[in-house]
Amino acid sequence: MAEQHRKRTLDSGWFAARSTEVQFTGTQLTTTHPPTGPTSPWMEALVPATVLATLVKNKVVPDPFYGLQNEHIIDIADSGRDYYTFWFFTTFDCKLSSNEHCDLNFRGINYSADVYLNGHEIILPKGMFRRHSIDVTDIVHADGTNLLAVLVHPPDHPGRIPPQGGQGGDHEIGKDVATQYVEGWDWMAPIRDRNTGIWDEVSISVTGPVKIIDPHLVSTFSDDYKKAYLHTTIELQNRSSWTAECSLSVQVTIEPEDSIFLVEHLQSQNLSIPANSRVQYTFPELIFSKPYLWWPNGMGKQSLYNVVISIDVKGFGESDSWSHHFGFRKIESHIDDATGGRLFKVNGEPIFIRGGNWILSDGLLRLSKKRYSTDIKFHADMNFNMIRCWGGGLAERPEFYYYCDYYGLLVWQEFWITGDVDGRGDPVSNPDGPLDHDLFLFCARDTVKLLRNHPSLALWVGGNEQIPPADINAALKYDLRLHPYFESKDESSKPVGDLFPTPSDPSQYLDGTRIYIQGSMWDGFANGMGDFTDGPYEIQNPENFFKDDYYNYGFNPEVGSVGMPVAATIRATMPPEGWQIPLFKKLSNGYVEEVPNAIWEYHKYIPYSKPTKVHDQIQLYGDAKDLDDFCLKAQLVNYIQYRALLEGWTSRMWSKYTGVLIWKTQNPWTGLRGQFYDHLLDQTAGFYGCRCAAEPIHVQLNLATYLIEVVNTTSEKLSNVAIETSVWDLEGTRPYYSLNENLSLLPKKVAPIVEMKYPKSKDPKPVYFLLLKFYNMSDKSVISRNFYWLHLSGGDYKLLEPYREKKIPLKITSKVSIEESVYNIQMHVTNSSEIPESRSSTVKPSDGFCGTQSLETPHCSVGKEHETVLFKGIHECFSGKSDGLKVTEIKGSDVGVAFFLQISVHKKDYKEGEDTRILPVHYSDNYFSLVPGETMPINISFEVPQGVTPQVILHGWNYNGGELIYEVV
């Protein structure tokens, strides 16, 4: 994130009050009658956040995300705008010396504001997505306390929610330049204050006479990316009454490894800046030999340089300094001839896009670095490589982009247009978009300047399922036109450096490096012509994702399905009447219709059945007995559903598809659809289904053809590799086994290897487990592991119900390290049930522990001819010292697969009825299964609140009551 010299963030010590309850003017509040504390009508305020967030914090209104409590909060359409017009007040100190200037900065206010500082009024213009920087040098008390009051007004057109709800309510919000989801959607209840508030960072910054404004950093390359050029253009403002003689410098550093710090470049330039003027300056390009490149998740390392620009003024010293991390990378895209989809390349390498749609982190805009860090790491943990910031949500914040840069998530950023609200809704809505087109364009340009230096930012898109009005669209196309260097598909066809074919430096463009697409279903997305050809958004038969007729276009920007969380989340976010599971209504056509309770319906539950097309996927496992049973079976379906979705798309990589974005990855509230983790930050099993399917190198079963395939999305050829296929039945025996050795796979290819013949064999079992392992033959290290539970065609999983009674023994070895309040636990979970004779090994795993953090699964089960290496990986890993180890054994006398194991972290001491979970937790894997003798390494990382003692619990299909497997003593 960009950092300015001597900047101080004002994120605490705020008070708020409803404007109609405050009897003083802004001038009085900031001179003679300031609030002295949280006494009525004043209350402690959340800044940045929204009015509603402050009201919830102070329990003035109930939590709108709990149960049906949102219905008990008055909507702005009924209360009027004055009800949600609020004063915000704080104080700050600001020490100024001679020739220094102080700026008061607001990075985002919704929707307009009257600012009062020490009795002086400043009117801020409208627009949710614009920055405000006010020179308050002549207003601040340089040697005392400053009083700041901000009167925040809601959007001009907050709209009304029709009785039937709908996408964006009555669409009136589209007349403003603001978030559109706030009137409610098919996945979201209305936000009563329409996100009114000081919703983004407030700060003060002090500079000398010359200020640095919005530097633009651009990288270009030559010699097959062995040489890089850094182009830099900045704006400089001289606020003094005399010509400033300046020395402008840029320093570029990198830490390629821990404790190694390299200064790559340090360059200085002398220039004169006239009095009271703003000038643009372009540095001579900096040349880097063999640069460290920034790569998306799954393609390589996210190398980040730190760029520091500073300016010294003669007779004053350092006047201002600006820093930002920077990644050397080039992003290109074109419409692929073979698929019709948009194909992206990073640093010349094609990347198959697997990612998800994103609305925003929290519907009350309680945005924080900590939550963003978790959000984005979760996406990286799922092996995703792109996030689409949907047009009805936010222009995301620099903190969001920082973590996308850090974890390697490409970002598709849309502007604030949606089909439902801007011309294509029911009823037909605002065909000319927002009322103030100039305001929209100002906010768009300001957003580009705010975000353009982030390497993760991949493309700009005009709107969701709609294009902006013609004049806005034309202006964006012009403003975001590409520099000629970035128009080239052939890296070697354009000269770089001092030999650009045009005199303009690429950093002199508003952006110039990223393509602008006019809408989410145009130009290589969906059918490319704007027809509604994204989706579907409901439960599917898993095998359908692999079929030729499933989706006919090369890149699907939205495809969604179910998203039921775990039972603990339902209990934590709903009263007992919300714990009732759906009624399963049998229809005359043999299908089942789910009838959810009123609270689930309010929280936008998607059924696990689609009468006439998809039989109820939960009932495939038998009748759900209660909430716990229903949610557990829902996790089984979540895992299968989303793994199949991604595997089906990846099976046609480059031949039919160039990418897919799932609708959606999370909810900004306690919704019950389209999510891989809930609003409390607990993952569903679908999270781990995605993690499995989106591995860079992946072995999978094509559910339509039963061919075993290997996907290699990397740029490396694979050789001397093998696939082990084993089938396990419910009796703990292995009726099928095969080994395919000496394989070679080309980079960026999908290779069908062999048909999985077990279902065609004599007397196949109606329900069985399939374990695929793809491994290096040289050291038996596993590259990819994939575990399926399957039934014969036309069957179901009901035989798994009595399988729950089997007691499968487990052995868990744990090692913990604690750094302040952060726990890192390394576990090895072993299915210690008896290995069939045909798989016996002369090498048994020891009780030692390996401190490695590798997420590879130790290889096992490779047949008689490989007995001496069956447990080589395990033996090597467990051969170290045993200091600090804890061994837990779960007794059991049965032999078989330990099915669908889930680890969770809880408070040891808690009150009755309290949600005991510690969240969030990062797991290297979860909802996993182990065949007899198999060991899985699991790494767990989490932060513990002060005074809380954690314990780790294991649940599973065979361990319904939960087993304590680790506890801090």
Protein Blocks (a to p, Z undefined) as FASTA:
>chain_A
ZZdehiacdfehiacddfklpcbdfklmmmmmccfbjcdfbdcddddddfklmmmmnoma
ccfkgcjllmmpccfklnopmlmgccddddddddddehiacddddfbdcfbdcddeehia
cdddedjbbcddddfklmpcfkbccdddddddddfblopadfklpghijommmmpccdfk
lnopakbccdfklopacfbccddddddfbdcehiadddddeehhiaccdddddddddfbf
bdcdddddddddddfbghiacdfbdcdddddddehiacdddddddddehiaddddehiac
cdddddddddddehibpfbdcddddddddddddddfklopacddeehiacdddddddfbf
blnlpacfklmmmmmmmmmmnopabdcddfklccddfklmmmmmmnopacdddddddfkl
nopaccdehfllpfblmlmmmmmmmmmmmmmmpmklmbdcfbghiacdfklmmmmmmmmp
ccfklmpmblklpcehjlbfbfbdfklpmnlpaccdfbfkgghiajhnopacehjdbdcd
fklmmpmklpacfbdfbdcdddddcfklmmmmccfklmpccdddddfkopacddddfklm
mnopacfbdehkaccfklmnopafblmlmmmmmmmmmmmmmmmmmmmmmmmgoklpgbdc
dddfbdcbfcfehifbdfkopacfklmmmmmmmpfbdcdddfklopacdddfbfbdcehi
acddddddfkopafbdcddehiacdehiacdfbdcfklmmghiafbdcdddddddfklop
afbdcddddddehiafklmmmmmmpccddddddddddehjaccdddddddfbdcdfklgc
fbdcdfbdcfbfbfbdcdehebjklmmmmmmmmmmmmmmcfehiacdddddfbecddehi
adddddfbdcehiafbdcddddfbghiaddehiacdddddddddehiacddddddfklmn
opafbdcZZ
